[in-house]
Amino acid sequence: MKETIKKTKFYIGLALLAQSVMFVVFFFALWRKKRSLAGTFLAIGAAGGLSGAFLVYRNAKEMEREQKILSAMDAFCEDGEDFVFDDNWVDLRDKEDAEEVTEEPETGETATEEDA
């Protein structure tokens, strides 16, 4: 749900910017004819333009921040091959220790190499 809201904010910002451009065009059309609604269209266009620009700018900053995090994770993964990334971060050295536990076929019990 949160990811959907992030994507929606960007599209709402673009829609507000497009709407504000049309309101400014209406302002100039009505201003030439000396209509009283011209100021209203300019005010709504300015408010919509500012809010739309803010939403687009904020989305761009969030994307930039996420990109920095992803690039840091990529650099971390390239440097150290000691980790397996899945649901849990497992150190491969712990995995090698776990492989030392062997299973005896006749009893089905587990034993360490020290017991064998």
C-alpha positions as CSV (number, residue, x, y, z in Angstrom):
1,M,0.0,0.0,0.0
2,K,2.8,2.4,0.9
3,E,4.5,1.8,-2.5
4,T,1.3,2.6,-4.3
5,I,1.0,5.9,-2.4
6,K,4.6,6.8,-3.4
7,K,3.8,6.2,-7.1
8,T,0.5,8.1,-6.8
9,K,2.1,11.2,-5.3
10,F,4.2,11.6,-8.4
11,Y,1.3,11.3,-10.8
12,I,-0.9,13.6,-8.6
13,G,2.0,16.2,-8.8
14,L,2.1,15.9,-12.6
15,A,-1.6,16.3,-12.8
16,L,-1.5,19.4,-10.6
17,L,1.2,21.0,-12.7
18,A,-0.8,20.4,-15.9
19,Q,-3.9,21.8,-14.3
20,S,-2.1,24.9,-13.1
21,V,-0.8,25.5,-16.6
22,M,-4.3,25.4,-17.9
23,F,-5.6,27.8,-15.2
24,V,-2.8,30.3,-16.0
25,V,-3.9,30.1,-19.7
26,F,-7.5,30.7,-18.6
27,F,-6.2,33.7,-16.5
28,F,-4.7,35.3,-19.5
29,A,-7.7,34.6,-21.7
30,L,-10.1,36.2,-19.1
31,W,-7.6,39.0,-18.2
32,R,-7.6,40.3,-21.7
33,K,-11.5,40.4,-21.6
34,K,-11.4,42.1,-18.2
35,R,-13.4,39.4,-16.4
36,S,-13.5,39.2,-12.6
37,L,-12.7,35.5,-12.5
38,A,-9.2,36.1,-13.9
39,G,-7.7,36.6,-10.5
40,T,-9.3,33.5,-9.2
41,F,-7.9,31.3,-12.0
42,L,-4.4,32.8,-11.4
43,A,-4.6,32.1,-7.6
44,I,-5.8,28.5,-8.2
45,G,-3.2,28.0,-10.9
46,A,-0.4,29.3,-8.6
47,A,-1.5,27.1,-5.7
48,G,-1.8,24.0,-7.9
49,G,1.5,24.7,-9.5
50,L,3.3,25.1,-6.2
51,S,1.8,21.9,-4.7
52,G,2.4,19.9,-7.8
53,A,6.0,21.1,-8.0
54,F,6.5,20.2,-4.3
55,L,5.1,16.7,-4.8
56,V,7.3,16.0,-7.9
57,Y,10.4,17.5,-6.1
58,R,9.7,15.4,-3.0
59,N,9.3,12.2,-5.1
60,A,12.6,13.0,-6.9
61,K,14.4,13.4,-3.5
62,E,12.9,10.1,-2.2
63,M,14.0,8.3,-5.4
64,E,17.5,9.8,-5.1
65,R,17.7,8.7,-1.4
66,E,16.6,5.1,-2.4
67,Q,19.1,5.0,-5.2
68,K,21.9,5.9,-2.8
69,I,20.8,3.1,-0.5
70,L,20.7,0.6,-3.3
71,S,24.1,1.6,-4.6
72,A,25.6,1.3,-1.1
73,M,24.0,-2.2,-0.8
74,D,25.5,-3.1,-4.2
75,A,29.0,-1.9,-3.1
76,F,28.6,-3.9,0.1
77,C,27.6,-7.1,-1.8
78,E,30.5,-6.8,-4.2
79,D,33.1,-6.3,-1.5
80,G,32.2,-9.2,0.8
81,E,31.2,-12.6,-0.4
82,D,30.8,-13.9,3.2
83,F,27.1,-13.3,3.3
84,V,24.1,-14.9,1.7
85,F,21.2,-12.5,1.1
86,D,17.8,-14.0,1.5
87,D,15.1,-13.4,4.1
88,N,17.8,-13.8,6.8
89,W,21.4,-12.6,6.6
90,V,23.5,-15.7,7.2
91,D,27.2,-15.6,7.7
92,L,28.7,-18.4,5.6
93,R,31.2,-19.1,8.4
94,D,28.2,-20.1,10.6
95,K,27.0,-22.3,7.7
96,E,30.3,-24.1,7.6
97,D,30.1,-24.7,11.3
98,A,26.6,-26.1,10.8
99,E,27.9,-28.5,8.2
100,E,30.2,-30.1,10.8
101,V,27.1,-31.6,12.4
102,T,26.6,-35.0,10.6
103,E,23.7,-37.4,10.7
104,E,24.3,-41.1,11.4
105,P,22.2,-43.2,9.1
106,E,21.6,-46.2,11.5
107,T,20.2,-44.2,14.5
108,G,19.0,-41.0,12.9
109,E,20.6,-39.0,15.6
110,T,22.9,-36.1,15.0
111,A,26.5,-36.0,16.2
112,T,29.3,-33.6,15.9
113,E,32.7,-34.6,14.4
114,E,34.1,-34.7,18.0
115,D,31.7,-37.6,18.9
116,A,32.7,-39.6,15.7
